[in-house]
């Protein structure tokens, strides 16, 4: 039985259209919900992919661009191939790490770093 996620990382984005194309079309996240106080105001999204949820926010006071999230996945190499097939170029290719995982890094359009890792 998988434990429910109890912490949701939040990343700052500067252009919702560009970021959603990257996260939804490129990485396969789905938009769970979005909020906007009124038209023309910053957007806030909850997105989920394979049971892993993150927040994306255009609000300048929430956090700064350049954050990082570490995703534990069943097979990092297969996931890298799936992302590449969707046109996503990884910052680095999957590699075995000395701490016993296979990892690769993707950087989003705002410089947020997304590391995907699986156990060896």
ChimeraX attribute file (.defattr): number of C-alpha atoms within 10 A of each C-alpha:
attribute: neighborCount
match mode: 1-to-1
recipient: residues
	/A:1	3
	/A:2	5
	/A:3	5
	/A:4	8
	/A:5	9
	/A:6	6
	/A:7	8
	/A:8	12
	/A:9	13
	/A:10	20
	/A:11	22
	/A:12	24
	/A:13	28
	/A:14	18
	/A:15	14
	/A:16	17
	/A:17	9
	/A:18	13
	/A:19	18
	/A:20	19
	/A:21	13
	/A:22	18
	/A:23	20
	/A:24	15
	/A:25	15
	/A:26	18
	/A:27	20
	/A:28	17
	/A:29	21
	/A:30	16
	/A:31	16
	/A:32	12
	/A:33	11
	/A:34	13
	/A:35	12
	/A:36	13
	/A:37	9
	/A:38	8
	/A:39	7
	/A:40	7
	/A:41	11
	/A:42	17
	/A:43	19
	/A:44	20
	/A:45	19
	/A:46	18
	/A:47	21
	/A:48	18
	/A:49	15
	/A:50	9
	/A:51	10
	/A:52	15
	/A:53	20
	/A:54	17
	/A:55	19
	/A:56	22
	/A:57	25
	/A:58	21
	/A:59	16
	/A:60	12
	/A:61	8
	/A:62	12
	/A:63	14
	/A:64	17
	/A:65	19
	/A:66	15
	/A:67	17
	/A:68	16
	/A:69	16
	/A:70	13
	/A:71	15
	/A:72	15
	/A:73	17
	/A:74	13
	/A:75	15
	/A:76	24
	/A:77	18
	/A:78	12
	/A:79	18
	/A:80	23
	/A:81	16
	/A:82	15
	/A:83	17
	/A:84	14
	/A:85	11
	/A:86	14
	/A:87	13
	/A:88	19
	/A:89	16
	/A:90	18
	/A:91	14
	/A:92	13
	/A:93	15
	/A:94	22
	/A:95	14
	/A:96	14
	/A:97	13
	/A:98	7
	/A:99	8
	/A:100	11
	/A:101	17
	/A:102	20
	/A:103	25
	/A:104	22
	/A:105	20
	/A:106	20
	/A:107	18
	/A:108	21
	/A:109	16
	/A:110	17
	/A:111	15
	/A:112	18
	/A:113	19
	/A:114	18
	/A:115	20
	/A:116	23
	/A:117	25
	/A:118	19
	/A:119	15
	/A:120	13
